[in-house]
Amino acid sequence: MAANDTGVYAISVAAAMVSMEVQNLRVYERRGLLTPDRTAGGTRLYSPDDVERLGRIRTLLAEGLNLAGVARVLELEDEVTRLRARLARRHSA
């Protein structure tokens, strides 16, 4: 079974899963909002985590944030996740 961070979905499938246009996914990648895996031939492969992140991007855009705001929110959420994991490791040690 594939891990949640392993790319398995083609760009068209990932776009359909989150009701977005393929070109939007390309823009989000260029803006650094997500980094899908690539095959040796350069084909993008989106993981379940990537699809979840796309859904979060869609939600933030619907709430009125621009792409710079979305990037900042995602950055802060990622930092909170890292800090919580670090804290949990310290508590379990």
Secondary structure, 3 states (H helix, E strand, C coil): CCCCCCCCEEHHHHHHHCCCCHHHHHHHHHCCCCCCEECCCCCEEECHHHHHHHHHHHHHHHCCCCHHHHHHHHHHHHHHHHHHHHHHHHHHC
